[in-house]
Each structure stands twice: as structure tokens, then as C-alpha cells.
């Protein structure tokens, strides 16, 4: 019998979202941790469909380190991966972060007042839309 990690990941995500929802993001924060709690796949031919994060190989936790210009993602069943951040822009109300891989472009925007986040990973054929919460994180340098 194989034990599924999905219930553990869901519980961890719920815990982190609960913690982050009370946080207020300061304008000078440069490292954020995000809990991704929903994903959808969109194509031009069909309406967007809800999918499990593991079906898209997307980790439920992501750390945006603006100092190092890196995005580190980690799930409970892998070692995670690191992507380079191409750039970011901060306004009084939000932070936008973006980058690209070999065959994809990604971006995320989150509120500096309530931490709500939306993100997308785009290829020429599909868009993966993500929803979650982000908060400042005291990540050791």
C-alpha cells in the first residue's frame, strides 16, 4: 500500500495560508514565501479546468528571493527546483515578479496589503493559472 502525500500537502498549505492571511507585507521586504492552493489549466479551445498541483508538477511552496533574483519551489516529495527571476516591479499596492524557462514564461503578482497572489505559467498552447497567499519571510542569506 502506497501512502499519498496529497493530504499532508493540503494540510500544510492550509496552515501556511492561515498564517499568511494575517500578515501585512512591508514595502522593503525582499524575500517572500508563497503557499499555492489552487491551480487551473486554460487553453484557447476549452474553459479553464481546476487541476491538482502535482498533476502540473508545481510545488505548493515557493520562495521568491528578490535579493538573489531566484525562485525556489519545494514540495514534500521532491528536492525542489530553482528558477532565475528576470525582474520585478513593486508599487504601493502590489509586487509583480516574472521570469522564463526554456519553453515557458511565468509571472506572479501579489498584494502588499493582504498577501493574495495570482500567477501564471504560459506556453504557446496553454496557461497554468495559480492562486495562493504570500508573506514576507526571514530566509537566511
N, C-alpha and C positions, 0 to 999 in steps of 0.2 A: 504494500500500500504506500503510495506516494503522498506526502503531506504538501498541501498547497500553501504557497506563501501569500496568496492574494488576501486572505483575511488579516494577516499581520500587516501588510502594506496599507490596507484600508484603515485599520485601527491607528497606525502611526500617522497617516495622513490626517485623519480626523483630529487627533491630539495636536498636531502641529498647526492645523488651521485654526483650532480653538485658541491656541496660544498666540498666534499671529494676528488674529482678528482684533485683539485689544491693543495692538502696538500702533504707535504713531511713528512714521518714518521721518527722520530729520534730513534736512537738505544736504548736510555734509557727510552722511553715511555713504560708504563706498563698497561695502560688502553686504549682500542680501541673500537670504536663504528663502527658497520658494517651495511650497507644497502644491503639487499639481493634483487636482482632484477630479477633473473631468476632461475627456478628450472627444473630439468629433472629427470624422473624415468627410471632406467635401470634394465633390467632382462637378464638372460642368453639366454632366448628364443626369445626376441624381441629387435629391435633397441630402443635406448633411446627416450623417448617422453617428450616434454615440458608439464608442468602442472602448475596450479596456486598454489602459496604458501599455500593458505587457504585449498586447497584440500589435502595437505600433513600435515596440522596443524603445519606449520612452520611460525614463525613470521618474518616480513620483517625487523625488527631491532634487533640487537644482540650486547650486550656489553661484551667484553672479559676483565675481570679484572684479570690480571696476579698476582697482589699482593695478592688478596683473593682467587686465583685459582677458580674463578667462571665465568660461562657463564650465563648471564641473557638475556632472549629473551622477547620481548613485541610486541604486535600488538595493533591496535586501538580498537579491540573488546574483548580483554581479559586482565587479570591481569598479564600475562606473567608467566614465569617459570624460575627456576634456576637449572643449572646442575653444577656438580663439574668438574673442569679441572684436568685431571690426570697428565698432563705435557705439557711443551712447549719447543721449541728449536729455538733459534734465530741465524741467520747467518748475514753476512754483507748485504745480499740482501733480505732476507725473514724471516718471522716468521711462525712457524708451531705450532698449538695448537691441543690437542687431549683429548678425554675422552670416557666414555662409560656409557650406561644405562643398564637397565635390559636385554634387548634383542637386543641391538644395540651398535655399535661403531661409533664414529664420529671424524672427523678431519677437520681442516681448515688451509690453507696456504695463506698468503698474502704478497705482495711485500712491502718492506720498502721504495721503491722509488716512486711508483705510486699508491699504495693502492689497486690494483686489487686483488680480493680474489676468490678462489675456495674452496669449502668444500664438504664433503660427509657425509651422514648418511648411515651406512651399516648394513644390517641384513643378515641372512643366505641366503635369497632369492632375495633381491633387494638392489639397491644402489640409494639413492637420491642425486643428484649432484646439488650443489648450486653455483651461480655466483653473485658477488657483488663487493662492494668497502668498504674499511676500512680506518679509520683515527684515530690518537691519540685523546683522549677525556679527558677533565678536569672533571672527575667524582668525586664528593665529597666522601671522605672516611668515 
